[in-house]
């Protein structure tokens, strides 16, 4: 598992079951006003684009990840 900070219990459960778990702090989630402004009137679209960009970077950096077995939810990505 690659993460800054302390993983939560759900991440730990996924990791113990063999999933790679990545958390994405996309725009608007916990960032300041300049990032929150980016999602104004675009809620959902901008954050998904951010997550898909990170996913492309993760797949390039970690070739052992299976691009056909990815789950995205609540800012988390999991691959098993």
Buried (B, 14 or more C-beta within 10 A) or exposed (E): EEEEEEBEEEBEEBBEEEBBBBBBBBBBBEBEEEBEEBBEEEEEEBBEEBBBEBBEEBBEEEEEBEEEEBEBEEBBBBBE
